[in-house]
């Protein structure tokens, strides 16, 4: 493939769904997912309204916001809030996308809830994690004597969704309805990200200006004139040349962007036995013959670019993306969505669905309802991991899936173990937190090439958190999500291993490190 089809851009902007599928039914579904092409225009017409709305919310005396969402409903907002940081008059905003009880307590303990604004974000309004955490928050607000718990809550969702109905029933302070003709991971320039950003005091005008300019550039018919087409064509060309691993080297100032790109790329391309595996920057992230590398940084960060220059001599294709300022993130959101649509068209993939994500969701529901015996989720322990790694085909990878609260010591243990596996077995290793990854790389693990090896790591919670209106607790939900994914992977014949750790903090991290490294010596 020396160049993309000459009519690709014209057909894409014309919303020609046959770019991605020849099936009428699939084309019809795709047609309802192409609203992201209008998202810069939507933002241009709504950013001032959102800015005024956010100022009115902040004037009510809230000091902090907690955004409860999964995948595309929260990742772009997390990027903006962490990159820009809250303005002096903005709300401090935390993303809560983990059902582990210790993670929930870490986000909310030692805090007065009286000045916390809770934002529940879900396109479908049926996201299990959002529903469970919403029920738990409303119960706790009521227990704390809040007469109208909904008055401290905002919903962001599609029109007519169950979450929209709940917001009306429970008298939420507001319910923001997002355009329904786009999927969650393609929603970065809409309400899902822009409303939380406005609450944090981030100026939306510069983001809109950047996004609008990028959208205009993406109308060029040649790669040299179209940044989105150029990136999408490059990604497809690398994949078709056997480079299935995408290493993301991102400036520390923009580091949160990696998680958003990971979801967009993995969940969009990981199906039909195909898929690009995104990897965080690590030395020898993958064998050079499997690797393509993209560097993203702010132009003025000379130290970062000096490091990238040192990589240029390696036999790995490299693309560099320079941002003049943080506001250029608006343009990057559009560039990457356009690029993934192009890549998927060239690879013959429908990027707008996530069929295997729903498989794990269904098994999770069955486990919680007692309709599937827990023995079905039993997996081998660590004993067989080393032989599996040693005998793995050259195109394999190891995915470490951690159901754990955020803890630097635990992350360090996983990082060190991953590097040893990379060095000793020449395999790429990705590390993901559950259940967050279920809405991201989880699609690639199950729908992509049959080459993954999966290690589930679970830190058992110190204390559970009950949900009065549900038949399960948060710990039971978290475990069912891990077990549900394990069941689906095993049903598909993937090699699956697991390790459970009892103990929090440094003690748990030490125990985890000992078990992981002992398995390599066995």
LUMMAR-216293 format. One record per residue (C-alpha): x, y, z; residue number from 1. Coordinates in steps of 0.25 Angstrom, whole numbers. Example, Ala and Ser with C-alpha at 12.3 -4.5 7.8 and 13.67 -1.06 7.14 Angstrom:
BEGIN
{east: 49&north: -18&up: 31&nr: 1}
{east: 55&north: -4&up: 29&nr: 2}
This chain:
BEGIN
{east: 0&north: 0&up: 0&nr: 1}
{east: 8&north: 12&up: -5&nr: 2}
{east: -3&north: 22&up: -3&nr: 3}
{east: -17&north: 23&up: 2&nr: 4}
{east: -29&north: 22&up: -8&nr: 5}
{east: -31&north: 36&up: -15&nr: 6}
{east: -45&north: 37&up: -11&nr: 7}
{east: -44&north: 32&up: 4&nr: 8}
{east: -45&north: 46&up: 10&nr: 9}
{east: -57&north: 50&up: 1&nr: 10}
{east: -64&north: 38&up: 5&nr: 11}
{east: -61&north: 39&up: 20&nr: 12}
{east: -66&north: 53&up: 20&nr: 13}
{east: -78&north: 49&up: 12&nr: 14}
{east: -81&north: 39&up: 23&nr: 15}
{east: -80&north: 27&up: 14&nr: 16}
{east: -82&north: 16&up: 24&nr: 17}
{east: -78&north: 6&up: 13&nr: 18}
{east: -63&north: 10&up: 16&nr: 19}
{east: -63&north: 1&up: 28&nr: 20}
{east: -73&north: -11&up: 24&nr: 21}
{east: -80&north: -17&up: 12&nr: 22}
{east: -92&north: -22&up: 21&nr: 23}
{east: -105&north: -13&up: 20&nr: 24}
{east: -108&north: -15&up: 35&nr: 25}
{east: -94&north: -11&up: 40&nr: 26}
{east: -94&north: 1&up: 30&nr: 27}
{east: -107&north: 5&up: 37&nr: 28}
{east: -101&north: 5&up: 51&nr: 29}
{east: -89&north: 12&up: 46&nr: 30}
{east: -97&north: 23&up: 40&nr: 31}
{east: -102&north: 26&up: 54&nr: 32}
{east: -88&north: 27&up: 60&nr: 33}
{east: -82&north: 38&up: 51&nr: 34}
{east: -86&north: 50&up: 58&nr: 35}
{east: -72&north: 52&up: 63&nr: 36}
{east: -69&north: 58&up: 50&nr: 37}
{east: -77&north: 70&up: 55&nr: 38}
{east: -72&north: 71&up: 69&nr: 39}
{east: -62&north: 83&up: 66&nr: 40}
{east: -75&north: 90&up: 61&nr: 41}
{east: -83&north: 85&up: 73&nr: 42}
{east: -72&north: 91&up: 82&nr: 43}
{east: -72&north: 104&up: 75&nr: 44}
{east: -87&north: 106&up: 77&nr: 45}
{east: -87&north: 101&up: 91&nr: 46}
{east: -74&north: 105&up: 98&nr: 47}
{east: -79&north: 118&up: 103&nr: 48}
{east: -92&north: 112&up: 109&nr: 49}
{east: -84&north: 101&up: 116&nr: 50}
{east: -74&north: 112&up: 122&nr: 51}
{east: -86&north: 120&up: 127&nr: 52}
{east: -93&north: 107&up: 133&nr: 53}
{east: -80&north: 103&up: 140&nr: 54}
{east: -78&north: 117&up: 146&nr: 55}
{east: -92&north: 116&up: 152&nr: 56}
{east: -89&north: 102&up: 157&nr: 57}
{east: -77&north: 107&up: 164&nr: 58}
{east: -84&north: 119&up: 170&nr: 59}
{east: -92&north: 109&up: 178&nr: 60}
{east: -80&north: 107&up: 187&nr: 61}
{east: -75&north: 93&up: 183&nr: 62}
{east: -60&north: 92&up: 184&nr: 63}
{east: -58&north: 78&up: 178&nr: 64}
{east: -64&north: 70&up: 167&nr: 65}
{east: -63&north: 54&up: 166&nr: 66}
{east: -66&north: 49&up: 152&nr: 67}
{east: -71&north: 35&up: 152&nr: 68}
{east: -70&north: 29&up: 138&nr: 69}
{east: -63&north: 18&up: 130&nr: 70}
{east: -55&north: 18&up: 117&nr: 71}
{east: -59&north: 29&up: 107&nr: 72}
{east: -68&north: 35&up: 117&nr: 73}
{east: -57&north: 40&up: 126&nr: 74}
{east: -43&north: 38&up: 119&nr: 75}
{east: -43&north: 51&up: 111&nr: 76}
{east: -48&north: 59&up: 123&nr: 77}
{east: -36&north: 53&up: 131&nr: 78}
{east: -26&north: 57&up: 121&nr: 79}
{east: -31&north: 71&up: 121&nr: 80}
{east: -32&north: 72&up: 136&nr: 81}
{east: -18&north: 66&up: 138&nr: 82}
{east: -11&north: 73&up: 127&nr: 83}
{east: -17&north: 87&up: 130&nr: 84}
{east: -19&north: 86&up: 145&nr: 85}
{east: -31&north: 93&up: 151&nr: 86}
{east: -31&north: 108&up: 150&nr: 87}
{east: -31&north: 116&up: 162&nr: 88}
{east: -46&north: 118&up: 162&nr: 89}
{east: -49&north: 104&up: 157&nr: 90}
{east: -53&north: 91&up: 164&nr: 91}
{east: -43&north: 81&up: 168&nr: 92}
{east: -47&north: 69&up: 159&nr: 93}
{east: -44&north: 54&up: 162&nr: 94}
{east: -48&north: 43&up: 152&nr: 95}
{east: -53&north: 31&up: 159&nr: 96}
{east: -54&north: 19&up: 150&nr: 97}
{east: -50&north: 7&up: 159&nr: 98}
{east: -60&north: -1&up: 167&nr: 99}
{east: -50&north: -7&up: 176&nr: 100}
{east: -55&north: -2&up: 190&nr: 101}
{east: -41&north: 2&up: 194&nr: 102}
{east: -40&north: 11&up: 182&nr: 103}
{east: -54&north: 17&up: 185&nr: 104}
{east: -50&north: 20&up: 199&nr: 105}
{east: -36&north: 26&up: 195&nr: 106}
{east: -44&north: 36&up: 186&nr: 107}
{east: -54&north: 40&up: 196&nr: 108}
{east: -49&north: 37&up: 210&nr: 109}
{east: -45&north: 49&up: 219&nr: 110}
{east: -54&north: 58&up: 211&nr: 111}
{east: -66&north: 66&up: 215&nr: 112}
{east: -76&north: 62&up: 204&nr: 113}
{east: -84&north: 75&up: 207&nr: 114}
{east: -76&north: 82&up: 196&nr: 115}
{east: -74&north: 71&up: 186&nr: 116}
{east: -81&north: 71&up: 173&nr: 117}
{east: -83&north: 57&up: 167&nr: 118}
{east: -83&north: 55&up: 152&nr: 119}
{east: -89&north: 42&up: 147&nr: 120}
{east: -85&north: 40&up: 132&nr: 121}
{east: -90&north: 29&up: 123&nr: 122}
{east: -94&north: 29&up: 109&nr: 123}
{east: -103&north: 17&up: 110&nr: 124}
{east: -107&north: 20&up: 124&nr: 125}
{east: -106&north: 6&up: 127&nr: 126}
{east: -91&north: 5&up: 130&nr: 127}
{east: -90&north: -5&up: 142&nr: 128}
{east: -79&north: 3&up: 149&nr: 129}
{east: -86&north: 16&up: 148&nr: 130}
{east: -100&north: 10&up: 153&nr: 131}
{east: -94&north: 3&up: 165&nr: 132}
{east: -85&north: 15&up: 169&nr: 133}
{east: -97&north: 25&up: 167&nr: 134}
{east: -106&north: 16&up: 176&nr: 135}
{east: -95&north: 16&up: 186&nr: 136}
{east: -93&north: 31&up: 186&nr: 137}
{east: -108&north: 34&up: 187&nr: 138}
{east: -109&north: 25&up: 199&nr: 139}
{east: -97&north: 31&up: 206&nr: 140}
{east: -102&north: 45&up: 203&nr: 141}
{east: -115&north: 42&up: 209&nr: 142}
{east: -109&north: 35&up: 221&nr: 143}
{east: -101&north: 48&up: 223&nr: 144}
{east: -114&north: 56&up: 225&nr: 145}
{east: -114&north: 62&up: 211&nr: 146}
{east: -129&north: 64&up: 209&nr: 147}
{east: -128&north: 64&up: 194&nr: 148}
{east: -116&north: 55&up: 190&nr: 149}
{east: -119&north: 58&up: 176&nr: 150}
{east: -116&north: 73&up: 178&nr: 151}
{east: -101&north: 69&up: 178&nr: 152}
{east: -101&north: 61&up: 166&nr: 153}
{east: -101&north: 63&up: 151&nr: 154}
{east: -103&north: 53&up: 140&nr: 155}
{east: -96&north: 53&up: 126&nr: 156}
{east: -103&north: 43&up: 116&nr: 157}
{east: -111&north: 41&up: 104&nr: 158}
{east: -125&north: 46&up: 102&nr: 159}
{east: -135&north: 36&up: 108&nr: 160}
{east: -125&north: 27&up: 115&nr: 161}
{east: -127&north: 20&up: 128&nr: 162}
{east: -117&north: 30&up: 135&nr: 163}
{east: -126&north: 42&up: 129&nr: 164}
{east: -138&north: 36&up: 135&nr: 165}
{east: -131&north: 34&up: 149&nr: 166}
{east: -126&north: 48&up: 148&nr: 167}
{east: -141&north: 53&up: 147&nr: 168}
{east: -146&north: 43&up: 157&nr: 169}
{east: -136&north: 47&up: 168&nr: 170}
{east: -136&north: 62&up: 165&nr: 171}
{east: -122&north: 63&up: 160&nr: 172}
{east: -116&north: 77&up: 160&nr: 173}
{east: -115&north: 76&up: 145&nr: 174}
{east: -115&north: 65&up: 133&nr: 175}
{east: -106&north: 69&up: 121&nr: 176}
{east: -110&north: 62&up: 109&nr: 177}
{east: -100&north: 58&up: 99&nr: 178}
{east: -101&north: 57&up: 84&nr: 179}
{east: -105&north: 42&up: 82&nr: 180}
{east: -99&north: 40&up: 68&nr: 181}
{east: -85&north: 37&up: 73&nr: 182}
{east: -79&north: 26&up: 82&nr: 183}
{east: -72&north: 29&up: 95&nr: 184}
{east: -58&north: 28&up: 91&nr: 185}
{east: -61&north: 38&up: 79&nr: 186}
{east: -67&north: 48&up: 89&nr: 187}
{east: -55&north: 56&up: 94&nr: 188}
{east: -60&north: 69&up: 88&nr: 189}
{east: -74&north: 68&up: 93&nr: 190}
{east: -81&north: 69&up: 107&nr: 191}
{east: -74&north: 57&up: 113&nr: 192}
{east: -60&north: 64&up: 113&nr: 193}
{east: -64&north: 78&up: 112&nr: 194}
{east: -74&north: 80&up: 123&nr: 195}
{east: -64&north: 74&up: 134&nr: 196}
{east: -53&north: 83&up: 128&nr: 197}
{east: -61&north: 95&up: 129&nr: 198}
{east: -64&north: 92&up: 144&nr: 199}
{east: -49&north: 91&up: 146&nr: 200}
{east: -48&north: 105&up: 140&nr: 201}
{east: -41&north: 101&up: 127&nr: 202}
{east: -44&north: 110&up: 116&nr: 203}
{east: -51&north: 103&up: 105&nr: 204}
{east: -49&north: 114&up: 94&nr: 205}
{east: -35&north: 111&up: 91&nr: 206}
{east: -38&north: 96&up: 91&nr: 207}
{east: -49&north: 99&up: 81&nr: 208}
{east: -40&north: 107&up: 72&nr: 209}
{east: -30&north: 96&up: 71&nr: 210}
{east: -40&north: 86&up: 68&nr: 211}
{east: -47&north: 94&up: 58&nr: 212}
{east: -34&north: 97&up: 51&nr: 213}
{east: -30&north: 82&up: 51&nr: 214}
{east: -43&north: 78&up: 45&nr: 215}
{east: -41&north: 87&up: 34&nr: 216}
{east: -27&north: 82&up: 31&nr: 217}
{east: -33&north: 68&up: 31&nr: 218}
{east: -41&north: 71&up: 19&nr: 219}
{east: -29&north: 71&up: 10&nr: 220}
{east: -29&north: 59&up: 0&nr: 221}
{east: -14&north: 56&up: 1&nr: 222}
{east: -6&north: 52&up: 13&nr: 223}
{east: 4&north: 63&up: 13&nr: 224}
{east: -8&north: 73&up: 14&nr: 225}
{east: -16&north: 65&up: 24&nr: 226}
{east: -11&north: 61&up: 38&nr: 227}
{east: -22&north: 51&up: 41&nr: 228}
{east: -20&north: 44&up: 28&nr: 229}
{east: -5&north: 44&up: 29&nr: 230}
{east: -5&north: 38&up: 43&nr: 231}
{east: -16&north: 28&up: 40&nr: 232}
{east: -9&north: 23&up: 27&nr: 233}
{east: 4&north: 22&up: 34&nr: 234}
{east: -2&north: 13&up: 45&nr: 235}
{east: -9&north: 4&up: 35&nr: 236}
{east: 4&north: 3&up: 27&nr: 237}
{east: 12&north: -1&up: 39&nr: 238}
{east: 2&north: -11&up: 44&nr: 239}
{east: 1&north: -17&up: 30&nr: 240}
{east: 16&north: -18&up: 30&nr: 241}
{east: 16&north: -27&up: 43&nr: 242}
{east: 18&north: -15&up: 53&nr: 243}
{east: 6&north: -18&up: 62&nr: 244}
{east: 11&north: -11&up: 74&nr: 245}
{east: 10&north: 4&up: 76&nr: 246}
{east: 19&north: 10&up: 86&nr: 247}
{east: 14&north: 23&up: 91&nr: 248}
{east: 26&north: 33&up: 96&nr: 249}
{east: 19&north: 44&up: 102&nr: 250}
{east: 24&north: 57&up: 109&nr: 251}
{east: 22&north: 56&up: 124&nr: 252}
{east: 13&north: 69&up: 123&nr: 253}
{east: 4&north: 61&up: 113&nr: 254}
{east: 5&north: 48&up: 120&nr: 255}
{east: -10&north: 45&up: 122&nr: 256}
{east: -12&north: 46&up: 107&nr: 257}
{east: -6&north: 32&up: 106&nr: 258}
{east: -18&north: 25&up: 113&nr: 259}
{east: -28&north: 32&up: 104&nr: 260}
{east: -20&north: 28&up: 91&nr: 261}
{east: -19&north: 14&up: 96&nr: 262}
{east: -34&north: 13&up: 98&nr: 263}
{east: -37&north: 19&up: 84&nr: 264}
{east: -27&north: 11&up: 77&nr: 265}
{east: -29&north: -3&up: 84&nr: 266}
{east: -44&north: -3&up: 85&nr: 267}
{east: -46&north: 2&up: 71&nr: 268}
{east: -36&north: -7&up: 63&nr: 269}
{east: -36&north: -19&up: 72&nr: 270}
{east: -46&north: -28&up: 65&nr: 271}
{east: -48&north: -38&up: 54&nr: 272}
{east: -35&north: -44&up: 58&nr: 273}
{east: -27&north: -31&up: 56&nr: 274}
{east: -23&north: -20&up: 65&nr: 275}
{east: -12&north: -10&up: 69&nr: 276}
{east: -6&north: -12&up: 83&nr: 277}
{east: -3&north: 1&up: 89&nr: 278}
{east: 9&north: 1&up: 99&nr: 279}
{east: 14&north: 11&up: 109&nr: 280}
{east: 28&north: 16&up: 106&nr: 281}
{east: 38&north: 6&up: 112&nr: 282}
{east: 52&north: 2&up: 108&nr: 283}
{east: 50&north: -10&up: 98&nr: 284}
{east: 35&north: -9&up: 99&nr: 285}
{east: 34&north: -19&up: 88&nr: 286}
{east: 44&north: -26&up: 78&nr: 287}
{east: 48&north: -15&up: 68&nr: 288}
{east: 42&north: -23&up: 57&nr: 289}
{east: 28&north: -22&up: 63&nr: 290}
{east: 29&north: -8&up: 68&nr: 291}
{east: 25&north: 6&up: 62&nr: 292}
{east: 27&north: 18&up: 71&nr: 293}
{east: 20&north: 31&up: 72&nr: 294}
{east: 26&north: 43&up: 80&nr: 295}
{east: 16&north: 54&up: 85&nr: 296}
{east: 22&north: 66&up: 93&nr: 297}
{east: 21&north: 81&up: 94&nr: 298}
{east: 30&north: 88&up: 85&nr: 299}
{east: 38&north: 96&up: 96&nr: 300}
{east: 41&north: 83&up: 104&nr: 301}
{east: 55&north: 82&up: 98&nr: 302}
{east: 59&north: 71&up: 108&nr: 303}
{east: 48&north: 62&up: 103&nr: 304}
{east: 52&north: 64&up: 89&nr: 305}
{east: 66&north: 61&up: 91&nr: 306}
{east: 62&north: 48&up: 97&nr: 307}
{east: 54&north: 45&up: 84&nr: 308}
{east: 65&north: 49&up: 75&nr: 309}
{east: 74&north: 38&up: 82&nr: 310}
{east: 63&north: 28&up: 78&nr: 311}
{east: 63&north: 32&up: 64&nr: 312}
{east: 75&north: 24&up: 61&nr: 313}
{east: 68&north: 11&up: 64&nr: 314}
{east: 62&north: 2&up: 54&nr: 315}
{east: 48&north: 6&up: 58&nr: 316}
{east: 39&north: 15&up: 49&nr: 317}
{east: 36&north: 28&up: 57&nr: 318}
{east: 26&north: 39&up: 56&nr: 319}
{east: 27&north: 52&up: 64&nr: 320}
{east: 15&north: 61&up: 67&nr: 321}
{east: 18&north: 74&up: 73&nr: 322}
{east: 8&north: 83&up: 81&nr: 323}
{east: 10&north: 98&up: 82&nr: 324}
{east: 2&north: 98&up: 95&nr: 325}
{east: -7&north: 90&up: 104&nr: 326}
{east: -19&north: 96&up: 96&nr: 327}
{east: -14&north: 88&up: 84&nr: 328}
{east: -20&north: 76&up: 91&nr: 329}
{east: -33&north: 80&up: 84&nr: 330}
{east: -27&north: 78&up: 71&nr: 331}
{east: -21&north: 64&up: 75&nr: 332}
{east: -34&north: 59&up: 80&nr: 333}
{east: -39&north: 61&up: 66&nr: 334}
{east: -26&north: 57&up: 58&nr: 335}
{east: -26&north: 43&up: 65&nr: 336}
{east: -41&north: 40&up: 64&nr: 337}
{east: -40&north: 44&up: 49&nr: 338}
{east: -27&north: 35&up: 48&nr: 339}
{east: -33&north: 23&up: 55&nr: 340}
{east: -45&north: 24&up: 45&nr: 341}
{east: -35&north: 24&up: 33&nr: 342}
{east: -27&north: 13&up: 39&nr: 343}
{east: -39&north: 4&up: 41&nr: 344}
{east: -44&north: 7&up: 27&nr: 345}
{east: -31&north: 2&up: 21&nr: 346}
{east: -31&north: -10&up: 30&nr: 347}
{east: -45&north: -14&up: 27&nr: 348}
{east: -50&north: -12&up: 42&nr: 349}
{east: -62&north: -5&up: 47&nr: 350}
{east: -56&north: 4&up: 58&nr: 351}
{east: -70&north: 8&up: 63&nr: 352}
{east: -74&north: -4&up: 71&nr: 353}
{east: -69&north: -12&up: 82&nr: 354}
{east: -75&north: -26&up: 81&nr: 355}
{east: -66&north: -33&up: 91&nr: 356}
{east: -67&north: -23&up: 102&nr: 357}
{east: -81&north: -27&up: 104&nr: 358}
{east: -77&north: -42&up: 105&nr: 359}
{east: -70&north: -39&up: 118&nr: 360}
{east: -81&north: -30&up: 123&nr: 361}
{east: -92&north: -42&up: 121&nr: 362}
{east: -83&north: -52&up: 129&nr: 363}
{east: -81&north: -42&up: 140&nr: 364}
{east: -96&north: -40&up: 141&nr: 365}
{east: -98&north: -55&up: 141&nr: 366}
{east: -88&north: -57&up: 152&nr: 367}
{east: -95&north: -46&up: 161&nr: 368}
{east: -108&north: -53&up: 158&nr: 369}
{east: -103&north: -66&up: 162&nr: 370}
{east: -106&north: -72&up: 148&nr: 371}
{east: -92&north: -76&up: 146&nr: 372}
{east: -85&north: -85&up: 156&nr: 373}
{east: -72&north: -78&up: 162&nr: 374}
{east: -64&north: -90&up: 158&nr: 375}
{east: -65&north: -86&up: 144&nr: 376}
{east: -56&north: -74&up: 147&nr: 377}
{east: -45&north: -83&up: 153&nr: 378}
{east: -32&north: -80&up: 147&nr: 379}
{east: -18&north: -86&up: 148&nr: 380}
{east: -9&north: -80&up: 158&nr: 381}
{east: 5&north: -75&up: 154&nr: 382}
{east: 12&north: -88&up: 153&nr: 383}
{east: 10&north: -90&up: 138&nr: 384}
{east: 13&north: -76&up: 134&nr: 385}
{east: 28&north: -77&up: 131&nr: 386}
{east: 26&north: -89&up: 122&nr: 387}
{east: 15&north: -82&up: 115&nr: 388}
{east: 24&north: -70&up: 113&nr: 389}
{east: 36&north: -78&up: 109&nr: 390}
{east: 28&north: -85&up: 98&nr: 391}
{east: 20&north: -73&up: 94&nr: 392}
{east: 20&north: -71&up: 79&nr: 393}
{east: 28&north: -59&up: 74&nr: 394}
{east: 15&north: -50&up: 72&nr: 395}
{east: 10&north: -52&up: 86&nr: 396}
{east: 9&north: -42&up: 97&nr: 397}
{east: 6&north: -42&up: 112&nr: 398}
{east: -5&north: -34&up: 118&nr: 399}
{east: -5&north: -31&up: 133&nr: 400}
{east: -19&north: -28&up: 138&nr: 401}
{east: -19&north: -22&up: 152&nr: 402}
{east: -31&north: -21&up: 160&nr: 403}
{east: -25&north: -12&up: 171&nr: 404}
{east: -26&north: 2&up: 177&nr: 405}
{east: -16&north: 12&up: 172&nr: 406}
{east: -3&north: 10&up: 179&nr: 407}
{east: 11&north: 14&up: 174&nr: 408}
{east: 17&north: 2&up: 182&nr: 409}
{east: 8&north: -8&up: 174&nr: 410}
{east: 11&north: -1&up: 161&nr: 411}
{east: 26&north: -1&up: 163&nr: 412}
{east: 25&north: -16&up: 166&nr: 413}
{east: 17&north: -19&up: 153&nr: 414}
{east: 26&north: -10&up: 145&nr: 415}
{east: 39&north: -17&up: 150&nr: 416}
{east: 33&north: -31&up: 147&nr: 417}
{east: 28&north: -26&up: 133&nr: 418}
{east: 42&north: -21&up: 130&nr: 419}
{east: 48&north: -35&up: 134&nr: 420}
{east: 38&north: -42&up: 125&nr: 421}
{east: 42&north: -32&up: 113&nr: 422}
{east: 56&north: -35&up: 115&nr: 423}
{east: 56&north: -50&up: 117&nr: 424}
{east: 45&north: -54&up: 107&nr: 425}
{east: 45&north: -43&up: 97&nr: 426}
{east: 30&north: -41&up: 99&nr: 427}
{east: 23&north: -28&up: 99&nr: 428}
{east: 16&north: -26&up: 113&nr: 429}
{east: 4&north: -16&up: 115&nr: 430}
{east: -1&north: -13&up: 129&nr: 431}
{east: -15&north: -9&up: 131&nr: 432}
{east: -25&north: -6&up: 143&nr: 433}
{east: -38&north: -13&up: 144&nr: 434}
{east: -49&north: -11&up: 142&nr: 435}
{east: -44&north: 1&up: 134&nr: 436}
{east: -37&north: -7&up: 123&nr: 437}
{east: -50&north: -14&up: 120&nr: 438}
{east: -55&north: -2&up: 113&nr: 439}
{east: -42&north: -1&up: 106&nr: 440}
{east: -31&north: -11&up: 103&nr: 441}
{east: -42&north: -22&up: 107&nr: 442}
{east: -48&north: -22&up: 93&nr: 443}
{east: -34&north: -24&up: 87&nr: 444}
{east: -31&north: -36&up: 97&nr: 445}
{east: -43&north: -43&up: 92&nr: 446}
{east: -46&north: -38&up: 78&nr: 447}
{east: -32&north: -36&up: 73&nr: 448}
{east: -21&north: -46&up: 69&nr: 449}
{east: -21&north: -59&up: 77&nr: 450}
{east: -8&north: -57&up: 83&nr: 451}
{east: -9&north: -51&up: 97&nr: 452}
{east: -5&north: -57&up: 110&nr: 453}
{east: -13&north: -52&up: 122&nr: 454}
{east: -9&north: -50&up: 137&nr: 455}
{east: -19&north: -45&up: 146&nr: 456}
{east: -14&north: -39&up: 159&nr: 457}
{east: -24&north: -36&up: 170&nr: 458}
{east: -22&north: -28&up: 183&nr: 459}
{east: -33&north: -33&up: 192&nr: 460}
{east: -40&north: -21&up: 199&nr: 461}
{east: -38&north: -17&up: 213&nr: 462}
{east: -52&north: -15&up: 215&nr: 463}
{east: -64&north: -16&up: 206&nr: 464}
{east: -75&north: -5&up: 203&nr: 465}
{east: -89&north: -10&up: 202&nr: 466}
{east: -100&north: -4&up: 193&nr: 467}
{east: -113&north: -4&up: 200&nr: 468}
{east: -122&north: -5&up: 187&nr: 469}
{east: -113&north: -16&up: 180&nr: 470}
{east: -112&north: -31&up: 183&nr: 471}
{east: -96&north: -29&up: 182&nr: 472}
{east: -86&north: -21&up: 189&nr: 473}
{east: -75&north: -13&up: 182&nr: 474}
{east: -65&north: -24&up: 185&nr: 475}
{east: -74&north: -34&up: 179&nr: 476}
{east: -76&north: -26&up: 167&nr: 477}
{east: -61&north: -24&up: 165&nr: 478}
{east: -58&north: -38&up: 167&nr: 479}
{east: -69&north: -42&up: 157&nr: 480}
{east: -63&north: -33&up: 147&nr: 481}
{east: -50&north: -39&up: 148&nr: 482}
{east: -56&north: -53&up: 148&nr: 483}
{east: -65&north: -50&up: 136&nr: 484}
{east: -53&north: -46&up: 127&nr: 485}
{east: -45&north: -58&up: 131&nr: 486}
{east: -57&north: -67&up: 127&nr: 487}
{east: -58&north: -61&up: 114&nr: 488}
{east: -43&north: -61&up: 111&nr: 489}
{east: -43&north: -76&up: 115&nr: 490}
{east: -55&north: -79&up: 107&nr: 491}
{east: -47&north: -73&up: 95&nr: 492}
{east: -35&north: -82&up: 98&nr: 493}
{east: -26&north: -71&up: 103&nr: 494}
{east: -15&north: -75&up: 114&nr: 495}
{east: -20&north: -69&up: 127&nr: 496}
{east: -13&north: -68&up: 140&nr: 497}
{east: -16&north: -61&up: 153&nr: 498}
{east: -10&north: -57&up: 167&nr: 499}
{east: -18&north: -51&up: 179&nr: 500}
{east: -11&north: -43&up: 189&nr: 501}
{east: -16&north: -40&up: 203&nr: 502}
{east: -11&north: -28&up: 210&nr: 503}
{east: -11&north: -13&up: 206&nr: 504}
{east: 0&north: -3&up: 204&nr: 505}
{east: 15&north: -7&up: 205&nr: 506}
{east: 12&north: -20&up: 211&nr: 507}
{east: 3&north: -24&up: 200&nr: 508}
{east: 13&north: -19&up: 189&nr: 509}
{east: 24&north: -27&up: 196&nr: 510}
{east: 16&north: -39&up: 196&nr: 511}
{east: 12&north: -37&up: 181&nr: 512}
{east: 26&north: -35&up: 177&nr: 513}
{east: 31&north: -48&up: 184&nr: 514}
{east: 20&north: -56&up: 177&nr: 515}
{east: 23&north: -50&up: 164&nr: 516}
{east: 38&north: -52&up: 164&nr: 517}
{east: 37&north: -66&up: 171&nr: 518}
{east: 28&north: -70&up: 159&nr: 519}
{east: 40&north: -67&up: 149&nr: 520}
{east: 49&north: -75&up: 157&nr: 521}
{east: 40&north: -87&up: 158&nr: 522}
